[in-house]
Amino acid sequence: MQEHHTPVTGGVAVKKYSLDPYIDFKHSMQEMIEAREIRDVRANWDYLHELISCYLKLNPKNTHKFIISAFADIIVCLLSSPSPEPDTHWKPEGLQQHKVSRLLV
């Protein structure tokens, strides 16, 4: 069952029940980061900060541990990945296997 909420920066928050919130949040965040083609954490920190802030604001407090863990794992992966060549399609190692079709915000 899904409930639609107030639009958030051009989107709509959709309530979703999950058997594995960590994986679902991680996939959702990865999709957002890949869509922006973010490779450099330092150069894109403002966007990443806004991303984590939105997830925390829009989700119940009991999910924050999953959101923070997923975000931290993605950041560590981004920081440990070598800088890609400008014309190559980049995906951080360990994250490349997963795609998400829905946003969990």
N, C-alpha and C positions, 0 to 999 in steps of 0.2 A: 504494500500500500504506500503510495506516495502523496505527500502534501506539498502544495506550492506555497512559497513564501514571497515576501517582498523582493523585488528585483535588486540585485547587487551588482553594481558597476556593469550594467548591460546584460546581466544574467539573472537567472532565477534559482534561488536555493531550493533544493528538493530533498525532503527527508527520506533517508534510505536506511533500511535495517541491514546489518552486516554480520556475517559469521566471523569475519576476520577484519576488524576495523583498521588495524595497522596496515595490512596489505592494501586495502581499499584506499586509505588516505595516501599511502605512498604512491600507488599507481596514479591517483588523481593529481597529486602534486607533480609527479614526473611528467604527466601529460601537459600540464600548464607550463612547466619549464622547457620541455621540448618544443612546444608551440612558439615560444619566444626565442628558441635557439640559444639559450643561455649556456655559456661555456666558462665564463669568468665570474666567480662568486663575488670577488671584490668590486668589479666594475658594475655588477648588477645587484648589489646588496639592497638598494632601496626597493627594487621590485620584489626580491626575495623576502624582505622584511614585511612588505605589504601583503604578500601571499600568506605567510604564516600568521600574520595578524588577522586576516580575514577568516582563515580556518578556525582560529581560536575564538573569534567573536561570534561566528555563526554556528558553532557546534557546542553541545552541552559540555559542562565541565568534566564529566566522567569520561569524555573522549579525548581530553587534552593530552593525556599521557601517550596515546597512540599517534596523535598529530605531531607532537614534539619529537617522539622517537623516529617517525617516518621522515620528518624534515631534517633532523640531525643526520640520519643515515644518507640521505640524498646529498646534503652539503659535504659530508666526509668523502663521498664518492666523487663529487665534482672537484673537490680540492685535490684528490689523489690522482685524478686523471691527467695524463699529459695534455698539453695544449695541442689541439688538432690543427691540421692545415686549414687555411681559410676556405677552400673549396670542398672540403670533405663533409659528409653528413656525420654528425657526432652523436653518440649516445654513451653515457658513462658505463664502464664495465660493471656488470652485475645488475644493471637496470634495464638493459636492452631487451630483455625477454618479455616485458610486460607492457601492455597497452590498455587503456581504460576508455570506455565510451561515455562515461558519465562523471560529472564533477560532484564531489561530496561536500559542497559548501552550503 
